[in-house]
Amino acid sequence: MEADIQQWHTDSGTKVLFVERNELPIVDLRVAFDAGSARDGEHPGLARLTSELLLEGTEAKDAGEIARFFERYGARVSTNSSRDTGDISVRSLSDSARLEPVIEQLAAVMQGASFPDDALERVRLQMLLGLQQAKSSASDQAERAFTRAIYGDHPYASPPSGTIASVEALERQAVIDFHKRHYTANNAVITLVGALTRERAEVIAEQLATALPAGQALSPLPEVEQPSGAETVRVPFEAGQTHVLVGQPSVRRGDEAYYPLYVGNHMLGGGGLTSILAERMREERGLSYSSSSRLSTGAQRGRFQMATQVKNEALGEALEVLRGSFAELRDEGPSEERMEASRRNITGSFPLQLDSNRDLLGYVSSIGFHDLPHDYLAQFMERVEAMDRQAVQQALRSQLDPERMITVLVGPDAIINGVD
């Protein structure tokens, strides 16, 4: 899968990536800042709150006026906050009469976000409501406990949505300071995909970068340490099912081991109903209708996790199947038949993930933010097609260790304390 990615820097030093696509008269644009929850410091939830407030007003326009302006020109604008980044994205028609006012307004929003008190309180209440609701969600409780356990005191352990206490304590000045420090030209990557010429893309990128204060790039996040040993974390929660997460930190974005780990994860539980966990947990034993595995990466180590939810009385058997399936794949390697099926599935479906400008935008933005090679997408397909079972087994053995796996159990106290 080829994507002709062009790259340059604006006069103020902002990295820009551009892919020209003229099939539709549409432009998708994203400005990604090193402003995710890993930068929250002593204020969990601060990055999320800042992101949610970016479109809530400037000195010239309130939130309603900003929203109506973008709607008038048929543009869609949104913000997002993850562990690594805070993003602002726009989709607009490429016609100059529509696109130019949209870019002008986007620049004004990035430059002059005013974080009004009333909007801050409204968004704070929304975040608090979400946190209250999460208390009654076993899956949310499992996610929080798992993240804390695998990341320890690393910044990745900071919950993106914060805690009730931390969100209640957040002040407007903290939001202003976070925005000033992190939403800067030297801390941003601009990505454009769509019906533009290189010349127009350069003008747009300069306009956006000029609207930002220069700032300084942040220091890299510290490395993620692997857990010192296996551990089981138990979270009492009265329900008819127990939620289970098993895993550990994986690899960082751009690590060579990512490719064979991706294929291994696809076979284990990332390939849907054809994966090992789905077959054994659902088809063969009827233990769970929802069993999977996931591999993610980041600026530092992401995560590998196996997940399921099972009837309480089946917890012990389910843990045996989860752990046993992983151990078998790691120790014995995959069969050639399963390898070939996974290769075909991955290479057949991957181009569909890049079918739209918006999908491609996400990949190209990640390439820019994580300093990946421009041929990363083509390289991914080539690596998967050339992958053999020995490479998968070697990656699983070198990167994932059952003796360092964290297990999180969220369910009735008597049930979760009755298993190891």
Backbone torsions as a table, in degrees:
resi	resn	phi	psi	omega
1	MET	NA	111.1	-178.0
2	GLU	-96.7	140.0	170.8
3	ALA	-136.0	117.4	-177.0
4	ASP	-77.2	90.2	-177.0
5	ILE	-89.9	122.7	174.3
6	GLN	-102.6	142.4	-177.1
7	GLN	-136.4	143.8	173.5
8	TRP	-159.2	179.0	175.9
9	HIS	-120.8	142.8	175.6
10	THR	-72.2	172.4	179.6
11	ASP	-60.6	-27.6	-179.7
12	SER	-91.4	3.1	173.1
13	GLY	98.1	3.7	-179.9
14	THR	-75.4	130.5	177.1
15	LYS	-71.9	138.1	179.9
16	VAL	-128.6	134.3	172.7
17	LEU	-123.2	139.3	-173.4
18	PHE	-141.2	132.9	173.0
19	VAL	-125.6	120.1	179.2
20	GLU	-83.8	124.6	177.3
21	ARG	-137.0	117.8	-171.9
22	ASN	-110.2	12.6	-179.1
23	GLU	-63.2	-35.5	179.9
24	LEU	-129.9	150.4	-179.6
25	PRO	-80.6	58.0	-173.4
26	ILE	-131.9	146.3	173.6
27	VAL	-124.1	129.2	171.6
28	ASP	-110.6	133.3	-174.1
29	LEU	-136.1	140.5	175.7
30	ARG	-139.2	137.0	170.1
31	VAL	-112.8	113.8	-178.2
32	ALA	-105.6	127.4	179.9
33	PHE	-112.3	148.9	172.6
34	ASP	-75.1	75.8	-170.2
35	ALA	-145.4	37.7	179.3
36	GLY	-87.7	-175.5	-175.5
37	SER	-65.7	-18.4	176.0
38	ALA	-65.0	-13.8	178.3
39	ARG	-100.5	10.6	-177.7
40	ASP	-66.3	-28.3	-177.4
41	GLY	62.5	-126.0	-177.9
42	GLU	-86.7	10.5	-174.6
43	HIS	-129.3	71.4	179.1
44	PRO	-54.3	133.2	-178.5
45	GLY	97.5	-9.0	-175.9
46	LEU	-66.0	-44.1	179.5
47	ALA	-62.0	-43.0	179.4
48	ARG	-64.1	-44.5	179.4
49	LEU	-61.7	-44.5	178.6
50	THR	-59.8	-46.4	-180.0
51	SER	-60.3	-44.1	-178.1
52	GLU	-65.5	-22.1	-175.9
53	LEU	-96.0	-3.8	-174.3
54	LEU	-60.5	-32.9	-177.1
55	LEU	-101.4	14.5	-174.0
56	GLU	-92.4	5.2	174.1
57	GLY	144.2	151.3	170.4
58	THR	-127.0	-179.1	177.0
59	GLU	-64.9	-26.7	-176.2
60	ALA	-92.0	-30.2	-175.0
61	LYS	-137.7	144.9	172.7
62	ASP	-89.4	179.5	-174.2
63	ALA	-60.5	-40.9	-179.8
64	GLY	-64.4	-41.0	179.7
65	GLU	-66.7	-38.5	177.7
66	ILE	-63.5	-46.8	-179.3
67	ALA	-62.1	-44.0	-179.1
68	ARG	-66.7	-33.2	178.2
69	PHE	-62.7	-49.9	179.7
70	PHE	-62.2	-40.6	179.7
71	GLU	-63.1	-36.7	-179.0
72	ARG	-58.6	-33.5	-178.6
73	TYR	-101.2	12.1	176.2
74	GLY	70.2	23.8	-177.8
75	ALA	-99.4	151.0	174.7
76	ARG	-116.0	130.8	-179.4
77	VAL	-129.6	142.2	-179.2
78	SER	-151.7	160.8	174.6
79	THR	-123.3	158.1	179.1
80	ASN	-152.3	147.0	178.4
81	SER	-132.4	127.3	176.8
82	SER	-120.8	-167.2	178.4
83	ARG	-70.2	-33.2	-177.4
84	ASP	-96.1	-38.3	-168.9
85	THR	-130.2	157.5	164.0
86	GLY	-116.1	124.1	-172.9
87	ASP	-120.1	150.5	167.0
88	ILE	-129.3	127.1	-172.5
89	SER	-125.8	148.4	-179.6
90	VAL	-138.0	139.8	169.2
91	ARG	-121.6	128.3	-176.4
92	SER	-145.6	155.1	168.2
93	LEU	-64.9	148.0	-173.9
94	SER	-84.6	-9.8	177.9
95	ASP	-56.8	132.1	-173.9
96	SER	-56.9	-37.5	-178.1
97	ALA	-63.8	-24.9	178.0
98	ARG	-98.9	-41.9	-174.1
99	LEU	-70.8	-41.7	-174.9
100	GLU	-61.5	-45.4	176.0
101	PRO	-63.4	-33.5	179.3
102	VAL	-64.8	-45.5	179.3
103	ILE	-65.1	-39.4	178.6
104	GLU	-61.7	-41.9	179.1
105	GLN	-70.6	-38.4	177.1
106	LEU	-60.6	-44.1	178.1
107	ALA	-60.8	-40.6	179.9
108	ALA	-65.0	-38.6	179.2
109	VAL	-67.2	-45.6	-178.8
110	MET	-65.4	-34.8	-177.5
111	GLN	-79.7	-36.6	-168.3
112	GLY	-120.2	22.3	177.4
113	ALA	-53.1	126.7	-172.5
114	SER	-107.1	-9.3	175.6
115	PHE	50.9	63.6	-178.3
116	PRO	-59.4	147.0	-178.1
117	ASP	-59.3	-43.4	-177.1
118	ASP	-65.5	-38.2	177.8
119	ALA	-67.7	-40.0	179.1
120	LEU	-59.9	-45.0	-179.3
121	GLU	-66.7	-37.7	179.0
122	ARG	-65.4	-45.8	179.7
123	VAL	-67.4	-37.7	177.4
124	ARG	-58.9	-45.8	-179.8
125	LEU	-62.6	-38.2	176.7
126	GLN	-63.0	-42.8	178.4
127	MET	-64.8	-41.5	179.4
128	LEU	-65.2	-39.4	177.2
129	LEU	-61.7	-42.8	177.2
130	GLY	-61.3	-39.9	179.1
131	LEU	-67.7	-37.6	176.8
132	GLN	-64.8	-42.7	179.2
133	GLN	-65.1	-34.3	-179.9
134	ALA	-62.9	-25.7	178.5
135	LYS	-62.2	-27.7	-178.2
136	SER	-97.9	10.8	179.8
137	SER	-112.5	114.9	179.6
138	ALA	-63.0	-37.3	-179.6
139	SER	-66.1	-39.5	177.0
140	ASP	-65.0	-41.3	178.5
141	GLN	-64.5	-38.8	178.1
142	ALA	-65.0	-43.6	-179.9
143	GLU	-60.0	-46.0	-178.6
144	ARG	-65.0	-44.3	-178.6
145	ALA	-65.8	-39.4	-179.3
146	PHE	-66.0	-45.1	-179.7
147	THR	-61.7	-44.1	177.8
148	ARG	-60.7	-41.4	-174.1
149	ALA	-71.4	-40.7	-175.8
150	ILE	-81.6	-25.5	-176.4
151	TYR	-103.5	-12.5	174.9
152	GLY	58.4	-123.0	-178.7
153	ASP	-96.9	12.5	176.2
154	HIS	-71.0	150.3	178.1
155	PRO	-56.0	-25.2	177.0
156	TYR	-63.3	-19.0	179.7
157	ALA	-74.3	-16.6	-179.9
158	SER	-65.3	122.3	-178.4
159	PRO	-67.4	125.3	-177.2
160	PRO	-54.0	-36.4	-179.5
161	SER	-87.8	2.4	178.0
162	GLY	76.5	-167.0	173.5
163	THR	-121.3	166.3	179.3
164	ILE	-58.5	-45.2	-178.6
165	ALA	-65.1	-42.7	-176.3
166	SER	-70.5	-38.5	-179.5
167	VAL	-69.5	-39.3	177.1
168	GLU	-61.3	-31.3	-175.5
169	ALA	-87.7	-10.2	-176.7
170	LEU	-66.1	134.1	-179.3
171	GLU	-112.6	157.3	-178.5
172	ARG	-58.4	-38.5	-178.5
173	GLN	-63.7	-34.2	177.4
174	ALA	-64.3	-39.0	177.0
175	VAL	-64.5	-46.0	179.1
176	ILE	-59.8	-45.1	-179.3
177	ASP	-65.4	-41.4	179.5
178	PHE	-62.7	-44.3	179.6
179	HIS	-62.6	-44.5	-178.8
180	LYS	-63.4	-37.3	-176.3
181	ARG	-79.5	-35.8	-168.7
182	HIS	-106.3	-28.6	-177.8
183	TYR	-93.9	74.9	-174.7
184	THR	-129.9	165.3	-178.6
185	ALA	-64.2	-36.6	-178.6
186	ASN	-81.8	-0.8	-177.2
187	ASN	-121.7	21.5	-172.6
188	ALA	-128.4	155.0	170.0
189	VAL	-129.0	124.9	179.0
190	ILE	-102.3	129.1	179.2
191	THR	-124.9	132.1	178.6
192	LEU	-127.5	133.2	176.8
193	VAL	-135.3	126.5	175.9
194	GLY	145.4	-160.2	-171.4
195	ALA	-82.9	74.9	177.6
196	LEU	-135.5	153.7	166.7
197	THR	-86.6	163.4	176.8
198	ARG	-58.5	-39.3	-178.5
199	GLU	-61.6	-45.8	179.3
200	ARG	-66.3	-38.6	179.4
201	ALA	-62.1	-39.8	179.0
202	GLU	-64.1	-41.3	179.8
203	VAL	-63.5	-44.5	179.9
204	ILE	-63.0	-45.9	-179.0
205	ALA	-61.5	-42.1	177.8
206	GLU	-62.7	-41.2	-178.9
207	GLN	-62.2	-41.8	-179.4
208	LEU	-72.6	-44.5	-178.5
209	ALA	-64.9	-37.0	179.6
210	THR	-64.9	-28.3	179.9
211	ALA	-72.5	-14.5	-177.0
212	LEU	-97.6	146.6	171.1
213	PRO	-65.9	151.0	-176.0
214	ALA	-60.4	-53.7	179.2
215	GLY	63.8	-173.1	178.4
216	GLN	-131.4	142.9	176.2
217	ALA	-63.3	146.2	-178.0
218	LEU	-82.0	157.1	173.5
219	SER	-67.8	147.5	178.5
220	PRO	-59.8	151.8	174.8
221	LEU	-66.2	151.7	176.5
222	PRO	-65.6	158.8	177.9
223	GLU	-69.1	149.1	176.6
224	VAL	-87.1	127.6	176.7
225	GLU	-90.4	142.6	175.3
226	GLN	-72.1	150.0	175.4
227	PRO	-55.7	146.4	-177.8
228	SER	-72.3	-20.7	-180.0
229	GLY	-169.5	172.1	178.6
230	ALA	-67.1	147.5	-179.0
231	GLU	-151.2	145.0	174.1
232	THR	-113.9	122.9	179.3
233	VAL	-106.2	126.0	-176.5
234	ARG	-113.1	127.5	179.7
235	VAL	-121.3	106.3	-179.3
236	PRO	-61.3	133.2	-178.1
237	PHE	-160.9	114.8	-176.4
238	GLU	-75.1	115.3	179.9
239	ALA	-164.0	166.2	-180.0
240	GLY	-80.4	-10.7	178.6
241	GLN	-129.9	156.0	174.7
242	THR	-108.8	132.7	176.3
243	HIS	-92.4	136.0	-174.6
244	VAL	-128.2	132.0	169.2
245	LEU	-128.5	133.3	178.3
246	VAL	-133.6	128.1	178.6
247	GLY	170.7	-161.3	-176.7
248	GLN	-167.0	172.1	173.7
249	PRO	-58.7	146.5	-177.6
250	SER	-106.2	-114.7	-178.9
251	VAL	-127.7	164.1	177.2
252	ARG	-85.3	163.8	179.4
253	ARG	-62.1	133.0	178.9
254	GLY	94.0	-7.1	178.0
255	ASP	-67.5	137.4	-179.0
256	GLU	-60.7	-28.6	-178.1
257	ALA	-72.5	-10.6	-177.6
258	TYR	-60.3	-41.0	-174.4
259	TYR	-62.2	-54.6	178.1
260	PRO	-66.7	-31.4	176.4
261	LEU	-65.6	-37.5	178.4
262	TYR	-60.6	-46.1	179.8
263	VAL	-65.4	-42.5	178.3
264	GLY	-61.8	-42.6	178.6
265	ASN	-65.1	-37.9	178.6
266	HIS	-60.2	-42.6	179.3
267	MET	-68.9	-39.8	-175.7
268	LEU	-69.2	-54.1	-175.9
269	GLY	-157.8	2.5	-177.8
270	GLY	-94.2	-2.5	-176.1
271	GLY	-100.9	20.5	177.3
272	GLY	74.2	-144.8	-172.1
273	LEU	-68.8	-13.0	179.2
274	THR	-91.5	0.1	-176.8
275	SER	-81.2	164.9	-176.9
276	ILE	-61.0	-46.8	-177.8
277	LEU	-64.3	-40.6	178.4
278	ALA	-63.4	-43.0	179.8
279	GLU	-62.6	-46.8	-173.4
280	ARG	-79.9	-39.0	-177.4
281	MET	-79.3	-34.4	-175.3
282	ARG	-102.0	-57.9	-172.3
283	GLU	-72.5	-45.1	-173.9
284	GLU	-83.0	-38.7	-172.5
285	ARG	-117.3	-12.4	-179.9
286	GLY	62.5	32.3	-177.4
287	LEU	-82.5	-32.8	-173.0
288	SER	-158.6	141.9	173.9
289	TYR	-91.4	-4.5	-176.7
290	SER	-137.4	92.5	176.9
291	SER	-135.2	134.6	-176.0
292	SER	-158.7	173.5	170.0
293	SER	-134.1	158.1	-176.0
294	ARG	-144.0	141.9	175.7
295	LEU	-124.7	122.8	176.5
296	SER	-127.9	159.8	179.5
297	THR	-131.5	171.1	178.7
298	GLY	-158.5	-168.9	175.7
299	ALA	-60.5	-32.8	168.2
300	GLN	-120.3	-170.3	-174.0
301	ARG	-53.9	131.6	173.3
302	GLY	-83.9	-137.1	-178.4
303	ARG	-144.9	150.6	166.6
304	PHE	-115.3	132.9	179.0
305	GLN	-149.2	143.6	168.5
306	MET	-105.2	140.4	-175.6
307	ALA	-137.7	143.7	173.0
308	THR	-158.8	165.4	169.6
309	GLN	-136.0	129.3	-171.6
310	VAL	-135.3	159.1	172.6
311	LYS	-58.9	142.9	-173.0
312	ASN	-54.1	-40.6	-176.7
313	GLU	-69.3	-14.1	-178.3
314	ALA	-101.2	7.4	-173.4
315	LEU	-59.7	-47.2	-177.6
316	GLY	-59.0	-46.3	179.4
317	GLU	-64.5	-40.5	-178.9
318	ALA	-62.4	-41.4	178.0
319	LEU	-62.7	-39.6	178.1
320	GLU	-61.6	-42.9	-178.8
321	VAL	-68.1	-44.4	179.0
322	LEU	-58.6	-56.4	-176.6
323	ARG	-65.5	-40.1	-178.9
324	GLY	-66.5	-38.4	179.7
325	SER	-64.8	-43.1	177.8
326	PHE	-65.0	-46.5	-178.1
327	ALA	-60.6	-39.5	-179.8
328	GLU	-65.5	-44.4	179.6
329	LEU	-64.8	-38.9	-178.5
330	ARG	-71.9	-42.0	-173.7
331	ASP	-83.4	-34.0	-175.6
332	GLU	-105.9	-17.4	-177.0
333	GLY	79.3	162.6	-179.4
334	PRO	-78.1	156.8	173.1
335	SER	-72.4	157.0	178.7
336	GLU	-65.3	-32.8	178.6
337	GLU	-63.7	-44.2	179.6
338	ARG	-70.4	-35.9	176.6
339	MET	-59.3	-47.3	-177.4
340	GLU	-65.2	-39.5	179.2
341	ALA	-63.9	-40.6	179.2
342	SER	-68.5	-42.2	177.1
343	ARG	-57.2	-46.2	-179.1
344	ARG	-64.1	-42.2	-177.7
345	ASN	-65.8	-45.3	-177.9
346	ILE	-66.3	-49.8	-176.9
347	THR	-70.1	-25.9	178.6
348	GLY	-77.4	-33.0	-175.4
349	SER	-94.7	-23.1	-174.2
350	PHE	-59.9	-42.9	179.3
351	PRO	-59.3	-28.9	179.1
352	LEU	-67.8	-25.1	178.7
353	GLN	-74.1	-10.9	-179.9
354	LEU	-115.3	17.4	-172.5
355	ASP	-68.1	-34.1	-177.8
356	SER	-106.0	158.9	175.5
357	ASN	-56.9	-41.7	-176.0
358	ARG	-63.9	-41.9	178.3
359	ASP	-64.1	-45.4	179.6
360	LEU	-62.6	-37.2	179.2
361	LEU	-54.8	-44.5	-179.3
362	GLY	-60.8	-43.8	-180.0
363	TYR	-66.2	-44.8	-176.7
364	VAL	-68.3	-38.6	176.5
365	SER	-60.5	-41.6	177.7
366	SER	-65.3	-39.3	176.6
367	ILE	-58.3	-43.5	179.7
368	GLY	-69.5	-44.9	-176.2
369	PHE	-65.5	-38.5	-176.1
370	HIS	-97.7	9.4	177.8
371	ASP	55.7	44.8	177.3
372	LEU	-85.6	157.4	178.4
373	PRO	-64.2	149.2	-177.3
374	HIS	-64.3	-24.4	178.7
375	ASP	-92.1	22.4	-176.1
376	TYR	-56.0	-42.9	-176.5
377	LEU	-66.7	-44.5	177.0
378	ALA	-66.4	-39.2	-179.9
379	GLN	-63.0	-38.4	179.1
380	PHE	-59.4	-48.3	179.8
381	MET	-62.1	-44.2	-179.1
382	GLU	-63.6	-41.9	-179.7
383	ARG	-63.3	-43.7	-178.5
384	VAL	-65.5	-43.5	-179.8
385	GLU	-62.0	-32.8	-177.9
386	ALA	-91.9	-2.4	-174.0
387	MET	-67.4	138.8	173.2
388	ASP	-116.9	168.4	-174.2
389	ARG	-65.8	-30.8	179.4
390	GLN	-65.6	-38.8	179.6
391	ALA	-64.8	-40.4	178.4
392	VAL	-63.7	-47.4	-178.6
393	GLN	-62.7	-41.7	-179.9
394	GLN	-62.8	-41.5	179.8
395	ALA	-65.7	-42.8	178.5
396	LEU	-61.7	-41.4	-178.4
397	ARG	-70.2	-37.4	-175.4
398	SER	-82.2	-27.4	-172.4
399	GLN	-106.3	-24.7	-175.2
400	LEU	-126.3	126.9	-172.4
401	ASP	-126.7	117.0	178.4
402	PRO	-56.2	-26.2	-180.0
403	GLU	-75.7	-4.9	177.7
404	ARG	-121.8	10.4	-177.3
405	MET	-74.7	138.4	174.7
406	ILE	-98.7	131.9	176.1
407	THR	-114.5	127.6	176.9
408	VAL	-115.3	127.3	178.7
409	LEU	-119.8	124.1	177.7
410	VAL	-121.4	108.6	-177.1
411	GLY	-176.9	-172.3	-179.4
412	PRO	-57.3	139.7	-173.9
413	ASP	-53.4	-45.8	-177.9
414	ALA	-65.7	-32.9	-178.4
415	ILE	-73.4	-51.3	-174.4
416	ILE	-71.6	-20.8	176.7
417	ASN	-91.0	1.0	179.9
418	GLY	-98.0	4.1	179.2
419	VAL	-131.2	159.4	176.7
420	ASP	-95.5	NA	NA
